[in-house]
Amino acid sequence: MKTTLTLKRLGVVGVVGIAAMAAGCSDGGTGRTGQAEAFEIQLVGHGQGNLSSVLLPVAGVTATSRGQPLEVETLVDTVDLAANRRAVPVARVRVPAGTRDVDLSVQFDDAGGYESARASGAVEARGAEIRWHAPVGWLQMNGRATIDMDLRRSLAARGDSMWLIPSATVSY
C-alpha cells in the first residue's frame, strides 16, 4: 500500500534563500556547506475521533539520493498517533553536503492496535508505506519533515480490526 502526499512548505524564507533554492543550491541559502546535515522525520496523527490509541509499528525509514542509500537512524519502533498531540521524531537522516534532492520512505509492518471507548482491536499495517521526494532546501528550512496522518481517512474498519491505508501531508 502506497500513499500520495500533499507537500507543504512552512516557515519564512528570505529573498536569498528563495533565490538559492530556485538556483538549485543545496544549502538553500543558509550558508551551510561542506558537511553532512541531519534532518528529522516526524510523525503526528489528527482526526482520531473517539480513538484513544492508535499504535503503529514503524518497520523502517529509508532515504536515498540518486539511487544511493543515505544514513538513517531509526528513533522509535512504535508510535501512538491518537495519544500524541505533538509530532514524534521517528528517524534522523544524514544528508551529505551537495545533495539536492532526497527520496524518503516510512514503512509500517505487522499488526498495530487501536483502542476507543467502545472497542479495541488490531490495525493491519503490513505493507503500508508513505513515500515522497524532498528538495534538501525544504528540509533545511526547519531541519525536519513532519508527516501529518489523517487517521479518519487512513483507517478502514474491517470487522473488529482496521486496515491502515495512509492518507498524509508532509510539511517542512
C-alpha positions as CSV (number, residue, x, y, z in Angstrom):
1,M,0.0,0.0,0.0
2,K,1.4,3.4,-1.0
3,T,0.0,6.8,-0.4
4,T,0.1,10.1,-2.3
5,L,1.1,13.1,-0.3
6,T,0.4,16.7,-0.3
7,L,3.6,18.7,0.3
8,K,3.6,22.0,2.2
9,R,6.5,24.4,2.8
10,L,6.1,26.1,6.1
11,G,8.2,28.9,7.6
12,V,9.7,32.1,6.3
13,V,12.5,32.1,3.8
14,G,14.3,35.3,2.9
15,V,15.0,36.5,-0.6
16,V,18.5,35.0,-0.5
17,G,17.0,31.6,0.5
18,I,14.4,31.6,-2.2
19,A,16.9,32.7,-4.9
20,A,19.3,29.9,-3.7
21,M,16.6,27.2,-3.8
22,A,15.5,28.4,-7.2
23,A,19.1,28.2,-8.5
24,G,19.3,24.6,-7.1
25,C,21.8,25.3,-4.4
26,S,22.0,22.5,-1.8
27,D,22.3,24.8,1.1
28,G,19.1,26.7,0.4
29,G,20.8,30.0,1.2
30,T,21.7,29.0,4.7
31,G,25.5,29.2,4.1
32,R,26.0,25.7,5.5
33,T,28.3,23.8,3.2
34,G,30.9,21.1,3.3
35,Q,29.4,18.8,6.0
36,A,26.6,16.3,6.1
37,E,23.5,17.6,7.8
38,A,21.0,15.7,9.9
39,F,17.2,16.1,9.5
40,E,14.4,14.6,11.5
41,I,11.5,12.8,10.1
42,Q,8.5,13.3,12.4
43,L,5.0,11.7,12.5
44,V,1.8,13.0,14.1
45,G,-1.8,12.0,13.8
46,H,-5.0,14.0,13.7
47,G,-8.7,13.3,13.2
48,Q,-8.7,10.4,15.7
49,G,-12.4,10.9,16.6
50,N,-13.2,8.6,19.6
51,L,-9.9,6.7,19.3
52,S,-7.8,7.0,22.4
53,S,-4.9,5.0,21.0
54,V,-3.6,4.0,17.6
55,L,-0.3,2.1,17.9
56,L,1.6,1.6,14.7
57,P,4.8,-0.3,14.3
58,V,7.5,1.6,12.3
59,A,9.3,-1.1,10.3
60,G,11.9,1.3,8.9
61,V,12.7,4.6,7.3
62,T,14.8,4.8,4.1
63,A,16.4,7.7,2.4
64,T,18.2,7.7,-1.0
65,S,19.6,10.3,-3.3
66,R,20.1,9.5,-6.9
67,G,19.6,5.8,-6.0
68,Q,22.3,5.8,-3.3
69,P,21.3,5.0,0.2
70,L,21.8,7.6,2.9
71,E,22.5,7.0,6.6
72,V,19.2,6.7,8.6
73,E,18.9,6.3,12.4
74,T,15.5,5.0,13.4
75,L,14.4,6.6,16.7
76,V,11.3,4.6,17.6
77,D,9.8,1.2,16.9
78,T,6.2,2.1,17.6
79,V,4.3,5.4,17.6
80,D,0.9,6.1,19.1
81,L,-0.8,8.5,16.7
82,A,-4.0,9.1,18.7
83,A,-2.5,9.8,22.1
84,N,0.3,12.1,21.0
85,R,-0.9,15.6,20.0
86,R,2.7,16.5,19.2
87,A,4.9,15.2,16.4
88,V,7.1,12.3,17.4
89,P,10.6,12.0,15.9
90,V,10.8,8.6,14.1
91,A,14.1,8.9,12.4
92,R,17.2,11.1,11.7
93,V,18.5,11.2,8.2
94,R,22.1,12.3,7.4
95,V,22.4,14.1,4.0
96,P,25.8,14.6,2.5
97,A,26.8,18.2,1.5
98,G,26.0,18.9,-2.1
99,T,22.9,16.7,-2.2
100,R,20.0,18.5,-3.8
101,D,17.1,16.0,-3.5
102,V,16.2,13.1,-1.3
103,D,13.7,10.3,-1.7
104,L,12.2,9.3,1.6
105,S,10.0,6.4,2.8
106,V,8.4,5.4,6.1
107,Q,7.3,1.7,6.2
108,F,4.9,0.2,8.6
109,D,4.8,-3.6,9.3
110,D,2.9,-6.2,11.3
111,A,-0.1,-5.5,13.3
112,G,-0.6,-2.4,15.4
113,G,-3.5,-1.8,17.6
114,Y,-6.3,0.6,18.4
115,E,-8.5,1.4,21.4
116,S,-11.6,3.5,21.8
117,A,-14.3,3.9,24.4
118,R,-16.4,1.3,22.5
119,A,-13.9,-1.2,21.2
120,S,-10.3,-2.3,20.7
121,G,-8.5,-4.4,18.1
122,A,-5.7,-4.9,15.6
123,V,-4.6,-2.4,13.0
124,E,-3.2,-4.3,9.9
125,A,-0.3,-2.1,8.9
126,R,1.8,-4.7,7.0
127,G,3.0,-3.2,3.7
128,A,1.7,0.3,4.4
129,E,4.2,2.9,3.2
130,I,4.5,6.6,2.9
131,R,6.9,7.8,0.1
132,W,7.9,11.3,-1.0
133,H,10.5,13.3,-2.8
134,A,12.0,16.3,-0.9
135,P,14.3,19.1,-2.1
136,V,17.1,19.4,0.5
137,G,16.5,23.1,0.7
138,W,13.0,22.5,2.1
139,L,14.4,20.2,4.8
140,Q,17.0,22.8,5.7
141,M,14.3,25.4,6.4
142,N,13.2,23.9,9.7
143,G,15.6,20.9,10.0
144,R,12.7,18.4,9.6
145,A,9.9,16.9,7.6
146,T,6.6,16.3,9.5
147,I,4.2,13.6,8.3
148,D,0.7,14.5,9.5
149,M,-1.5,11.4,9.1
150,D,-5.3,11.9,8.9
151,L,-6.5,8.9,11.0
152,R,-10.1,9.3,9.9
153,R,-9.1,8.8,6.3
154,S,-6.2,6.3,7.0
155,L,-8.0,3.7,8.9
156,A,-10.6,1.4,7.3
157,A,-12.8,-0.8,9.6
158,R,-12.9,-4.5,8.8
159,G,-14.8,-6.4,11.5
160,D,-13.1,-5.8,14.8
161,S,-9.9,-4.8,13.2
162,M,-8.8,-1.9,11.0
163,W,-6.6,-1.6,7.9
164,L,-4.0,1.2,7.6
165,I,-4.2,2.9,4.2
166,P,-2.1,6.1,4.9
167,S,-3.5,9.5,4.0
168,A,-1.0,12.1,5.0
169,T,0.5,15.5,4.3
170,V,4.2,16.3,4.6
171,S,5.2,19.7,6.0
172,Y,8.6,21.3,6.1
